Amino acid sequence: MPLWSWFSVPAVAAQAEEEEEELVDPQDTLKQACEPKCANWKSKLEGCNERVNSRSNTTESCLEELFDFLHCVDGCVVKDLFTKLK
């Protein structure tokens, strides 16, 4: 007698598919709303990117400017994010 015959697997009927609501990440929505508040940091980041991309041989990176911009956006988002979570 095969081993699999000792185990019973219940039959499960598939339910009709319901149309799923597309989920929107509240953090993405809040980030978009916070970008104008961090426009100064964003312009510094874009200026750095232009400067670095215009040079062919440079060791400069825009890591500091990126961190400053992300810190500003995250600081703005965190104020409202947890009130949006379910």
C-alpha positions in Angstrom: 0.0 0.0 0.0 1.5 3.4 -1.0 2.3 5.9 1.8 0.2 8.6 0.2 -3.0 6.6 0.5 -2.8 6.8 4.3 -3.3 10.6 4.2 -6.5 12.2 3.3 -6.5 15.6 1.6 -9.7 17.5 1.9 -11.2 18.8 -1.3 -11.4 22.6 -1.4 -13.8 24.3 -3.8 -12.6 27.5 -5.4 -14.6 30.5 -4.6 -15.6 33.0 -7.2 -13.0 35.6 -7.6 -13.9 38.9 -6.3 -12.4 42.0 -7.9 -9.7 43.1 -5.5 -9.3 46.7 -4.6 -5.9 48.0 -5.7 -4.0 48.9 -2.5 -2.3 52.2 -2.3 0.7 52.6 0.1 -0.1 55.5 2.4 3.7 56.2 2.7 4.0 56.9 -1.0 1.0 59.3 -0.9 2.6 61.1 2.1 6.0 61.3 0.4 4.5 63.0 -2.6 2.7 65.5 -0.2 6.0 66.1 1.7 8.2 66.8 -1.3 7.3 70.5 -1.6 8.3 71.0 2.0 11.7 69.6 1.2 12.2 71.5 -2.1 15.4 73.1 -0.8 17.0 69.8 -0.1 15.8 68.4 -3.5 17.3 71.3 -5.4 20.6 70.8 -3.7 20.5 67.1 -4.6 19.6 67.9 -8.2 22.4 70.5 -8.4 24.9 67.9 -7.1 23.7 65.3 -9.6 24.2 67.7 -12.4 27.6 68.7 -11.2 28.7 65.1 -10.8 27.2 64.0 -14.2 28.9 66.8 -16.0 32.4 65.6 -15.0 34.0 62.6 -16.5 36.5 61.8 -13.7 35.3 62.6 -10.2 35.3 61.0 -6.8 32.4 63.2 -5.6 29.1 61.6 -4.8 25.8 63.1 -3.8 25.3 60.8 -0.9 25.2 63.5 1.7 22.7 65.5 -0.3 20.6 62.3 -0.8 20.6 61.6 2.9 19.6 65.2 3.8 16.6 65.0 1.3 15.5 61.6 2.5 15.8 62.7 6.1 13.6 65.7 5.4 10.9 63.6 3.6 11.0 60.9 6.2 10.7 63.4 9.0 7.6 64.9 7.4 6.0 61.5 6.6 6.5 60.0 10.1 4.2 62.7 11.6 1.1 61.3 9.8 2.0 57.8 8.7 0.9 55.8 11.7 -2.5 57.5 11.8 -3.1 56.1 8.2 -2.3 52.5 9.1 -5.1 50.0 9.8 
